Amino acid sequence: MGKIADIVHRNLETIQDLRSLSVLMVSISSLTSQHFQEQLVNKTECLFDTIDSSQVNIARRIVQFLRNIKYSYYPLLERCNKMFLSNMNNLDLESISKILSLYHSLQFHSFEFVLMAKKSLTEMIPLFDHPASFVKLFVALGPMAGPEEKTQLESTILLMSEELTGQQALAVMGAMEEMETRDSRLIKKIASILHKNLDNYKPIELLKISQALTCLHFQSKELFVRLRELLLSYLKISVKPSEISVLVSAISMLPSPRLDEAGISRIEAVLPQCDLNDLNSFATSVLRWIQCGHMYLDNTTGKQLKLLQKLDHYSHQRLQKYNNLNLLWEELRSLKGDWFAESLLEDTIATLQCLMDQINYINVAGIASFISRSNYLNTLLLDKIASVALQQIEKIHPFSIFSIILPFSILNYDPPQRDEFFGTCIQHLNPYLSILDPLMLVFLGFYLAIHEYFPENLIKTIFNIKFLGRLDSQLELLCSSLSTRVQVRLMELNRAVCLECPEYQIPWFHDRFCQQHYNKDTGSLNGAQQQIYKMLAEVLGGMNCVKASVLTPYYHTIDFECILDKRKKPLPYGSHNTTLGKMPEMHWEPNTPRVGSRLPPGTERIALEFLDLRAFCKNVPHLKGKSAMKKRHLEILGYRVIQIPHFEWNSMVLSTKGARMDYLRECIFGDGKS
């Protein structure tokens, strides 16, 4: 195959048949350098218009090649997607299933394709009565099925379950995990098939089984004992670091996940060969063991702590070797977890800073996404990202704009050319607003709103009946948790526009959603909040002078609320005509200071917020975007906002009750006394 790759490389300029080239590209994809991959992609773009619009197999192979080289090249993906859409009526189950799988691997989202695929697949439900075909349909349709289709799929697969092979049961279990299946009979039945076939599964498949069973809350001592035995037997003979990390990860998910000394030695032996993903996987598993060890008073915790130290050492050592940003990014793209955030993040950011001159239009979105996930504020990196975006905007695909903007909003940071940066990004995106994924547009609008940026064209596109209809259709395809998250973001964007851009005349239409979403009890107070509550009552003159867990008319939650009269004396609740903390019973004009409208003249409404570590960047006490936006909104609503950072409240300076009482008095009254 290496010789074939060399022949293709030498003759690439003369090749004019995209059908033949696409076959070769898939075959040699694992043997291509990054430069050769770029040449193949460019050649494919040049030849794409030479093929007939009905040749979907060529388009599918192109997408498969991009998946193989892990390159989400949007221009080609879009062109292939258009071809798939125009031929949807001719796509069979095999083709639709394959395309959905490729899109998932590439993290390429096409709302139109998914919607049309769902329609086609739903129509196929009555057509398949053979397990092999129906399993493929179940896997493809299940994760995006509505309640009725989901019930139909689950009941049918249950009837067929006796005929399922081990591989088919594994595929079904994976889909059930995505579907968040709660049918206990089906879970038990598929688990029993997996149990019968455990000996035939590879390590990575055993990991998938462990993950799925954990996610679906399935319990079976016999199955878990056998699964553990198999994993340990594989661990004894495995020599590949990636395989060992998979096995260890699977073991750590099982009940009693502890590993003996031989297992720990096995891990230690491969550490010098591990990449960052393997090291991170090992560390995550070790942390699970330590937690379990505390639970069971296990005496192996000391060995596990030493292993954690070795993981830390090899990870830092590996980071120091990198001088190529793209190679580093390949390892960073999927890193996450507590260990990475605590042990490796600072050095990783430092390494990225050293290599930041290598940031370009190809990798800028990925690096920006990583920084967003890290919550780590590094202004030099962010300035570089903004600079690359401004200088190379024409080469950046519009679908990448959201990722580039995201860290600036999350971390509440303005690059030197703020207005030019945001303006250029949005201008680049404007021609695509009508075809962008509705979900992506909602998130884009929300995160721009966090940063006080409200492009009228974008806002009018989102708050449009046609768009909201498309969004509703997409929400039906999402799992319940993601669907709720999108709806909350839309509500928060609606709220931000009403409060900060009343001139757009966008109505507030989320009362019913909020009343369903927020319970009357907005949650219990944590330890610090309980302390503050009691002290506020003392400072203000009684419990009737302070309210906890308040909801504003726009459904912001406020930790504590109090009111001072014009002489700065606390007003007890019930002594004046107000409806503090209650659900609004009428619609207010967008530019009306709602909350203060029923208070006596000269009074002041105060919101006190305790800010825990989630409100700040990971490395510096810099307020993140969402908390800053909430403060703006409360001020628009008529509040004086007092934010109490956790690092101040828990500082040595405020280590006594008296000091904390004085602190609260100073915050509220400004003179250190009531």
C-alpha positions in Angstrom: 0.0 0.0 0.0 3.0 2.3 0.6 4.0 1.9 -3.0 0.5 2.9 -4.1 0.6 6.0 -1.9 3.9 6.9 -3.5 2.5 6.5 -7.0 -0.6 8.6 -6.2 1.7 11.3 -4.7 3.9 11.4 -7.8 1.0 11.4 -10.3 -1.5 13.6 -8.4 -1.3 16.5 -10.8 -2.3 14.3 -13.8 -5.2 12.5 -12.1 -8.5 13.8 -13.4 -10.9 11.0 -12.3 -12.3 11.8 -8.8 -14.0 8.4 -8.6 -10.7 6.6 -8.8 -8.9 9.1 -6.7 -11.6 8.8 -3.9 -11.1 5.1 -3.8 -7.4 5.5 -3.5 -7.6 8.2 -0.9 -9.6 6.0 1.5 -7.1 3.2 0.9 -3.9 5.2 1.5 -5.3 7.6 4.1 -3.3 6.1 7.0 0.0 6.5 5.0 -0.3 10.1 4.1 1.7 13.0 5.6 -0.1 16.2 6.6 1.3 18.0 3.5 0.1 15.1 1.2 -3.3 15.2 2.9 -3.6 18.9 2.1 -2.7 18.2 -1.5 -5.3 15.5 -1.8 -8.0 17.8 -0.3 -7.1 20.6 -2.7 -7.1 18.2 -5.7 -10.5 16.9 -4.6 -11.9 20.4 -4.4 -10.6 21.1 -7.9 -12.2 17.9 -9.3 -15.5 18.0 -7.4 -17.4 19.9 -10.1 -16.5 17.3 -12.6 -18.7 14.6 -11.0 -22.4 14.2 -11.5 -24.6 15.3 -8.6 -26.0 11.8 -8.3 -22.6 10.2 -7.5 -23.1 10.0 -3.8 -20.7 7.2 -3.3 -17.8 9.4 -4.4 -19.0 12.1 -1.9 -19.3 9.4 0.8 -15.7 8.3 0.2 -14.5 11.8 0.4 -16.1 12.2 3.8 -14.7 8.9 4.8 -11.2 10.1 3.9 -11.7 13.3 5.9 -12.8 11.1 8.9 -9.7 8.8 8.4 -7.3 11.8 8.6 -9.4 13.5 11.3 -9.8 16.7 9.3 -13.2 18.5 9.5 -12.7 20.5 6.3 -15.9 22.4 6.1 -15.8 23.5 2.4 -15.6 19.9 1.2 -18.0 18.6 3.8 -20.6 21.2 2.8 -20.3 20.2 -0.9 -20.7 16.6 -0.1 -23.6 17.3 2.2 -25.4 19.2 -0.5 -25.0 16.1 -2.7 -26.4 13.9 0.0 -29.4 16.2 0.5 -30.2 16.3 -3.2 -30.2 12.5 -3.3 -31.9 11.7 0.0 -34.7 9.9 -1.7 -32.2 7.5 -3.2 -30.2 6.8 -0.1 -30.7 3.4 1.6 -30.4 2.5 5.2 -26.7 1.5 4.7 -25.8 4.9 3.2 -27.7 7.0 5.7 -26.3 5.1 8.6 -22.7 5.4 7.2 -23.0 9.1 6.6 -24.5 9.8 10.1 -21.6 7.8 11.6 -19.0 9.8 9.6 -20.6 13.1 10.5 -20.6 12.1 14.1 -16.9 11.3 14.0 -16.0 14.6 12.3 -18.4 16.6 14.6 -20.0 18.0 11.5 -23.6 19.1 12.1 -26.1 19.3 9.3 -29.6 20.0 10.7 -31.1 19.5 7.2 -29.5 16.2 6.7 -30.4 14.9 10.1 -34.0 16.0 9.7 -34.4 14.4 6.3 -32.5 11.3 7.5 -34.9 11.0 10.5 -37.9 11.2 8.2 -36.5 8.5 5.8 -35.4 6.2 8.6 -38.8 6.5 10.4 -40.5 5.4 7.2 -38.3 2.4 7.2 -39.3 1.1 10.6 -42.1 -1.2 9.2 -39.8 -2.4 6.3 -37.2 -4.4 8.3 -37.9 -7.6 10.2 -34.4 -9.1 10.0 -32.2 -8.4 13.1 -29.2 -7.3 11.1 -31.1 -4.6 9.2 -33.2 -3.5 12.1 -30.2 -3.2 14.4 -28.6 -0.8 11.9 -31.9 1.1 11.8 -32.1 1.2 15.6 -28.5 2.5 15.9 -29.0 5.2 13.2 -32.5 6.4 14.2 -32.6 5.7 18.0 -30.5 8.7 19.2 -32.7 11.2 17.3 -36.0 9.4 17.5 -39.1 11.1 19.1 -41.0 9.4 22.0 -43.3 7.4 19.7 -40.5 6.2 17.4 -38.3 5.4 20.4 -41.0 3.2 21.9 -41.6 1.5 18.6 -37.8 0.8 18.2 -37.4 -0.5 21.7 -40.4 -2.8 21.6 -39.3 -4.2 18.2 -35.7 -4.8 19.2 -36.9 -6.5 22.4 -39.0 -8.9 20.3 -35.9 -9.7 18.1 -33.5 -9.9 21.0 -33.2 -13.7 21.0 -31.8 -13.5 17.5 -29.2 -10.9 18.1 -25.5 -11.7 17.8 -22.9 -10.4 20.3 -21.9 -7.6 17.9 -25.4 -6.6 17.3 -26.2 -6.5 21.0 -23.1 -4.3 21.5 -24.3 -1.9 18.8 -27.8 -1.8 20.4 -26.4 -1.1 23.8 -24.4 1.8 22.5 -27.4 3.3 20.9 -29.5 2.7 24.1 -26.8 4.7 26.0 -27.2 7.6 23.6 -31.0 7.3 23.8 -30.9 7.4 27.6 -33.1 4.3 27.5 -35.0 3.6 30.7 -36.8 0.3 29.6 -35.5 -2.0 32.3 -36.6 -5.1 30.4 -34.7 -4.2 27.3 -31.6 -3.2 29.3 -31.7 -6.5 31.2 -32.2 -8.5 28.0 -29.4 -6.9 26.0 -27.1 -7.1 29.0 -27.7 -10.8 29.2 -26.7 -11.2 25.5 -23.6 -9.2 26.2 -22.8 -11.5 29.2 -23.1 -14.6 27.0 -20.7 -13.1 24.5 -18.2 -11.4 26.8 -15.4 -13.8 25.8 -15.6 -12.6 22.2 -15.2 -8.9 22.8 -12.0 -6.9 22.3 -10.7 -4.6 25.0 -12.2 -1.4 23.5 -15.6 -3.2 23.2 -15.4 -4.2 26.9 -14.8 -0.5 27.7 -17.9 0.4 25.7 -19.9 -2.2 27.6 -18.6 -0.9 30.9 -19.5 2.7 30.0 -23.0 1.8 28.7 -23.9 -0.4 31.7 -22.8 2.4 34.1 -24.7 5.0 32.2 -27.9 2.9 32.1 -27.5 2.2 35.9 -27.6 -1.6 35.3 -26.6 -3.8 38.2 -25.5 -7.5 37.9 -22.9 -8.9 40.2 -22.3 -12.0 38.0 -21.9 -9.9 34.9 -19.5 -7.4 36.5 -17.4 -10.2 38.1 -17.0 -11.9 34.7 -16.3 -8.6 33.0 -13.6 -7.8 35.6 -12.0 -11.2 35.2 -11.8 -10.7 31.4 -10.3 -7.2 31.7 -7.7 -8.4 34.1 -6.7 -11.3 31.9 -6.3 -8.9 28.9 -4.3 -6.6 31.1 -1.8 -9.3 32.0 -0.9 -9.9 28.3 -1.4 -6.5 26.8 1.7 -4.5 25.8 0.2 -1.5 23.9 -0.1 1.7 26.1 -3.4 2.7 24.4 -4.9 -0.8 25.0 -3.7 -0.9 28.6 -5.3 2.5 29.3 -8.6 1.3 27.8 -8.5 -1.8 30.0 -7.7 0.1 33.1 -10.4 2.7 32.4 -13.0 -0.1 32.0 -11.9 -1.7 35.3 -12.1 1.6 37.1 -15.8 1.9 36.1 -16.8 -1.4 37.7 -17.9 -2.0 41.3 -14.8 -2.4 43.5 -12.5 -1.0 40.8 -9.3 -1.5 42.8 -6.2 -2.8 41.0 -3.6 -5.1 42.6 0.1 -4.5 42.6 0.7 -6.4 39.4 -1.8 -4.2 37.6 -0.2 -1.1 38.9 3.2 -2.4 37.8 1.7 -3.1 34.4 0.8 0.6 34.1 4.1 1.8 35.3 6.0 -0.2 32.7 4.3 1.5 29.8 4.3 5.1 31.1 7.4 6.3 29.1 5.6 5.3 25.9 2.3 6.9 26.7 0.9 10.0 25.0 -1.1 12.7 27.0 -4.4 11.0 26.3 -3.2 7.7 27.7 -1.6 9.4 30.7 -4.8 11.3 31.4 -6.9 8.2 31.1 -4.7 6.4 33.6 -4.9 9.4 36.0 -8.7 9.5 35.8 -8.8 5.8 36.6 -6.4 6.2 39.6 -8.5 9.0 41.0 -11.5 6.7 40.9 -9.5 4.0 42.8 -8.4 6.5 45.4 -12.0 7.6 45.9 -13.0 4.0 46.2 -10.1 3.3 48.5 -11.3 6.1 50.9 -14.8 4.5 50.8 -13.6 1.1 51.6 -10.6 2.1 53.8 -8.4 0.4 51.2 -4.7 0.2 52.1 -3.4 0.5 48.5 -4.1 4.2 48.3 -0.4 5.0 49.0 0.7 3.1 45.9 -1.9 4.8 43.8 -0.7 8.2 45.0 2.8 7.3 44.0 1.5 6.2 40.6 -0.3 9.5 40.3 3.0 11.3 40.9 4.7 9.2 38.2 1.9 10.1 35.8 2.4 13.8 36.6 6.1 13.4 35.9 5.8 11.8 32.6 3.1 14.2 31.5 5.2 17.2 32.2 8.1 15.5 30.5 6.1 14.8 27.4 4.8 18.4 27.2 8.3 19.8 27.3 9.3 17.8 24.2 6.8 19.5 21.9 7.9 22.1 19.4 5.1 21.5 16.9 1.7 23.0 17.7 -0.3 20.7 15.4 1.2 17.6 16.9 0.5 18.9 20.4 -3.1 19.8 19.4 -3.7 16.2 18.3 -3.2 15.1 21.8 -4.9 18.0 23.5 -8.2 18.0 21.5 -9.9 15.5 23.7 -8.2 16.0 27.0 -10.4 16.7 30.0 -11.0 15.8 33.6 -10.0 16.9 37.1 -6.5 15.5 37.0 -5.6 17.4 33.8 -7.2 20.6 35.1 -5.2 20.4 38.3 -1.9 19.0 37.3 -1.2 19.7 33.7 -3.2 22.7 32.6 -0.8 25.5 33.6 2.1 23.8 31.8 -0.1 23.1 28.8 -1.0 26.7 28.5 2.6 27.7 28.9 3.6 25.3 26.1 0.8 26.7 23.9 2.1 30.2 24.6 5.6 29.2 23.5 4.2 27.8 20.3 1.6 30.5 19.6 3.4 31.8 16.6 2.3 28.5 14.9 -1.4 29.4 15.4 -3.0 29.8 12.0 -6.4 29.7 10.2 -6.3 25.9 10.3 -5.8 25.3 14.0 -7.1 28.6 15.5 -10.6 27.3 16.2 -9.3 24.2 17.9 -7.0 26.2 20.2 -9.7 28.6 21.0 -12.1 25.7 21.9 -9.4 24.3 24.2 -9.0 27.6 26.0 -12.8 27.8 26.4 -12.9 24.4 28.1 -9.9 25.2 30.3 -11.3 28.4 31.9 -7.7 29.6 32.0 -7.1 33.3 31.2 -4.0 33.8 29.1 -4.2 37.2 27.5 -1.3 36.6 25.2 -2.9 33.5 23.7 -6.3 35.3 23.3 -4.7 38.3 21.7 -2.9 36.0 19.2 -6.2 34.2 18.4 -7.9 37.5 17.8 -5.0 38.7 15.6 -5.0 35.5 13.5 -8.8 35.7 13.1 -8.5 39.3 11.9 -5.5 38.7 9.5 -6.7 35.4 8.1 -10.5 35.7 8.3 -11.0 34.9 4.6 -9.3 31.5 5.0 -11.4 30.7 8.1 -14.6 28.8 7.5 -17.7 30.6 8.9 -18.6 27.5 10.8 -15.5 28.0 12.9 -16.4 31.5 14.0 -18.3 30.4 17.1 -15.4 28.5 18.5 -13.1 31.5 18.0 -15.4 33.9 19.7 -16.2 31.6 22.6 -13.2 32.0 24.9 -13.5 35.8 24.9 -17.1 35.6 26.1 -16.6 32.8 28.6 -13.5 34.5 30.1 -14.9 38.0 29.9 -11.9 39.3 28.0 -11.6 42.1 25.4 -8.9 41.8 22.8 -7.1 45.1 21.9 -9.2 45.5 18.8 -12.5 44.3 20.3 -15.0 46.0 18.0 -13.0 45.2 14.9 -12.6 41.6 16.0 -16.2 40.9 16.7 -17.4 42.9 13.8 -15.1 41.1 11.3 -16.2 37.7 12.7 -19.9 38.5 12.4 -19.5 40.0 9.0 -17.8 36.9 7.8 -20.7 34.8 9.3 -23.6 36.9 8.0 -24.0 35.3 4.6 -24.4 31.9 6.3 -27.0 32.8 8.9 -29.8 31.2 7.0 -28.1 27.8 6.7 -26.3 27.6 10.0 -27.4 24.9 12.4 -30.2 26.5 14.6 -28.7 25.2 17.7 -25.3 26.8 16.9 -27.0 30.1 16.2 -28.7 30.2 19.6 -25.4 29.4 21.3 -23.6 32.0 19.2 -26.2 34.7 20.0 -26.1 33.9 23.7 -22.3 34.0 24.0 -22.1 37.3 22.1 -24.8 38.6 24.4 -22.5 37.7 27.4 -19.9 40.0 25.9 -22.5 42.8 25.3 -22.5 42.3 21.6 -25.9 42.2 19.9 -25.6 42.1 16.0 -29.0 43.2 14.8 -28.9 40.9 11.8 -28.2 37.9 14.0 -30.8 38.8 16.7 -33.5 39.3 14.1 -32.6 36.0 12.4 -33.0 34.1 15.7 -36.1 35.8 17.0 -38.0 35.0 13.9 -41.0 32.7 13.6 -39.5 30.6 10.8 -36.2 30.2 12.6 -37.9 29.2 15.9 -39.9 26.6 14.0 -36.7 25.1 12.6 -35.3 25.2 16.1 -38.3 23.3 17.5 -37.8 20.7 14.8 -34.2 20.3 15.8 -35.0 20.1 19.5 -37.0 17.0 18.8 -33.8 15.3 17.5 -31.8 16.0 20.6 -31.5 14.1 23.9 -33.5 15.7 26.7 -30.5 17.2 28.5 -29.2 19.0 25.4 -32.6 20.1 24.4 -33.2 21.7 27.8 -29.8 23.3 27.7 -30.6 24.9 24.3 -34.0 26.1 25.5 -32.4 27.7 28.6 -29.8 29.5 26.4 -32.6 30.8 24.1 -34.4 32.1 27.2 -31.2 33.8 28.5 -30.6 35.3 25.1 -34.2 36.5 25.0 -33.8 38.0 28.4 -30.5 39.7 27.5 -32.0 41.3 24.4 -35.1 42.6 26.2 -32.9 44.2 28.9 -30.0 45.4 26.9 -31.5 46.1 23.5 -35.1 47.3 24.0 -34.8 49.2 20.7 -35.0 45.8 18.9 -38.5 45.4 20.2 -38.1 41.7 20.7 -40.9 40.5 23.1 -40.2 38.5 26.2 -41.9 35.1 25.6 -40.4 32.8 28.1 -42.6 33.2 31.2 -44.3 29.8 30.8 -41.0 28.1 30.1 -39.4 29.7 33.2 -42.4 28.8 35.4 -42.1 25.2 34.3 -38.3 25.2 34.5 -37.8 26.8 37.9 -39.2 25.3 41.0 -40.8 27.6 43.5 -38.0 26.5 45.8 -35.0 27.7 44.0 -32.6 25.5 45.9 -31.0 25.1 49.3 -28.2 27.3 50.5 -24.7 26.0 50.7 -22.5 26.4 53.8 -21.1 29.8 53.0 -24.5 31.1 51.9 -26.1 29.9 55.2 -23.4 31.8 57.1 -24.0 35.0 55.1 -27.8 34.6 55.5 -27.6 34.5 59.3 -25.1 37.4 59.4 -27.2 39.5 57.1 -30.1 39.0 59.4 -28.1 40.3 62.3 -26.6 43.2 60.3 -30.0 44.3 58.9 -32.0 43.8 62.1 -33.8 40.5 61.6 -34.8 37.7 59.3 -37.7 39.7 58.0 -35.3 42.3 56.5 -33.5 39.8 54.1 -34.8 37.4 51.5 -32.9 34.4 50.3 -33.2 32.6 46.9 -35.1 35.3 45.1 -36.4 35.1 41.6 -36.6 38.4 39.6 -39.3 39.1 37.0 -36.9 37.9 34.3 -36.1 34.8 36.4 -32.6 35.6 37.5 -31.9 33.8 40.8 -30.5 36.1 43.5 -28.8 34.7 46.6 -30.0 37.5 49.0 -32.1 40.6 48.6 -32.7 43.5 51.0 -34.1 47.0 50.8 -32.8 50.2 52.3 -35.0 53.3 52.7 -33.7 56.8 51.8 -32.0 57.1 55.2 -30.2 53.7 54.6 -32.4 51.9 57.1 -33.4 48.3 56.3 -37.0 47.9 55.4 -38.7 44.8 56.6 -40.6 42.8 54.0 -44.4 43.2 54.3 -44.2 46.8 55.4 -44.5 48.2 52.0 -46.4 47.6 48.8 -44.1 45.2 46.8 -44.0 41.7 45.4 -40.4 40.9 45.9 -39.2 37.5 44.7 -42.6 36.5 43.3 -43.4 35.5 39.8 -44.5 38.5 37.7 -48.2 38.7 37.1 -48.0 41.1 34.2 -45.8 41.9 31.2 -43.6 44.9 31.6 -42.2 47.2 28.9 -38.7 46.2 28.0 -37.2 49.5 29.1 -39.0 49.7 32.4 -37.0 49.2 35.6 -39.4 46.5 36.7 -38.2 45.7 40.1 -38.0 49.2 41.5 -41.4 50.3 40.3 -43.4 49.4 43.4 -40.9 50.6 46.0 -41.4 53.8 48.1 -39.5 56.8 46.7 -35.8 57.0 47.6 -35.5 53.4 48.5 -32.7 51.1 47.3 -33.0 47.5 46.4 -29.8 45.5 46.9 -28.9 42.1 45.5 -26.1 40.2 47.3 -24.4 37.3 45.4 -21.9 34.9 46.8 -19.5 34.0 44.0 -17.9 30.6 44.2 -14.9 29.5 42.2 -17.0 28.8 39.1 -17.6 32.5 38.7 -13.9 33.2 38.2 -11.2 32.2 35.8 -9.2 29.2 36.9 -5.8 31.0 37.3 -6.7 34.5 38.3 -9.6 36.2 40.3 -11.1 37.6 37.1 -14.9 37.5 36.8 -16.1 35.3 34.0 -18.6 36.5 31.4 -21.8 35.0 32.7 -21.5 36.4 36.2 -20.6 39.8 34.7 -23.7 39.7 32.5 -25.9 38.8 35.4 -24.5 41.8 37.3 -25.4 44.1 34.3 -28.9 42.7 34.2 -29.6 43.1 37.8 -28.4 46.7 37.7 -30.7 47.4 34.7 -33.5 45.9 36.8 -32.8 48.5 39.5 -30.6 46.6 41.9 -27.4 47.7 43.5 -25.4 44.5 43.2 -22.9 43.4 45.8 -20.8 40.4 44.7 -19.0 38.5 47.5 -16.1 36.5 46.0 -15.3 33.2 47.8 -11.7 34.1 48.1 -12.6 37.2 50.1 -15.2 35.6 52.3 -12.8 32.7 53.1 -9.7 34.8 53.5 -7.7 35.1 56.7 -8.8 38.7 56.9 -12.4 37.6 57.3 -11.6 34.6 59.6 -13.7 35.8 62.5 -17.4 36.5 62.7 -16.8 40.1 63.6 -14.7 40.7 60.6 -17.3 39.2 58.3 -20.1 41.3 59.9 -18.0 44.4 59.4 -17.4 43.4 55.8 -21.1 43.0 55.1 -21.9 46.3 56.8 -19.3 48.0 54.7 -20.7 46.4 51.5 -24.3 47.4 52.3 -24.0 50.7 54.1 -20.6 51.8 53.0 -19.6 53.2 56.4 -18.8 50.1 58.4 -21.8 50.4 60.7 -25.6 50.1 60.5 
